[in-house]
Amino acid sequence: MSKDDKLPLSNPERADNSEESVKCPSCGMMIGLGYEDEAMIMCPVCEEQIPTDEVNTFYASNEDY
């Protein structure tokens, strides 16, 4: 692969099984956003309300390993 074929750091290549997730600032649980477009989500572990517009989203694997 040549240097010209690489994606920029702002748009890295993702795995096929990656999903949009946020990390709970209290307990660290990764919460998948799925296809919902909500302003607030609730952590299923510690039940903290997390505003989705104030946290960084990650594209992480949905495999548990």
GIGI-V521925 format. One record per residue. N is the residue number from 1. PHI is phi in radians with two decimals (none if undefined). BURIAL is + if it has 16 or more other C-alpha atoms within 10 Angstrom, else -. Layout:
{{N	PHI	BURIAL} {N	PHI	BURIAL}}
This chain:
{{1	none	-} {2	-1.44	-} {3	-1.13	-} {4	-1.27	-} {5	-1.47	-} {6	-1.36	-} {7	-1.38	-} {8	-1.17	-} {9	-1.06	-} {10	-1.28	-} {11	-2.40	-} {12	-1.25	-} {13	-1.23	-} {14	-1.96	-} {15	-1.20	-} {16	-1.12	-} {17	-1.72	-} {18	-1.40	-} {19	-2.37	+} {20	-1.26	+} {21	-2.40	+} {22	-2.21	+} {23	-1.82	+} {24	-1.14	+} {25	-1.22	-} {26	-1.55	-} {27	-1.89	-} {28	1.55	-} {29	-1.15	-} {30	-1.50	+} {31	-2.02	+} {32	-1.28	+} {33	-1.46	+} {34	1.13	-} {35	-1.80	-} {36	-1.38	-} {37	-2.10	-} {38	-1.82	-} {39	-1.38	-} {40	-2.29	-} {41	-2.18	+} {42	-1.97	-} {43	-1.20	+} {44	-1.27	-} {45	-1.62	-} {46	-1.80	-} {47	1.09	-} {48	-1.41	-} {49	-1.41	-} {50	-2.10	+} {51	-1.33	-} {52	-1.25	+} {53	-1.46	-} {54	-1.81	-} {55	-1.95	-} {56	-1.38	-} {57	-1.69	+} {58	-2.11	+} {59	-1.94	-} {60	-1.98	+} {61	-1.16	+} {62	-1.67	-} {63	-1.50	-} {64	-1.64	-} {65	-2.46	-}}
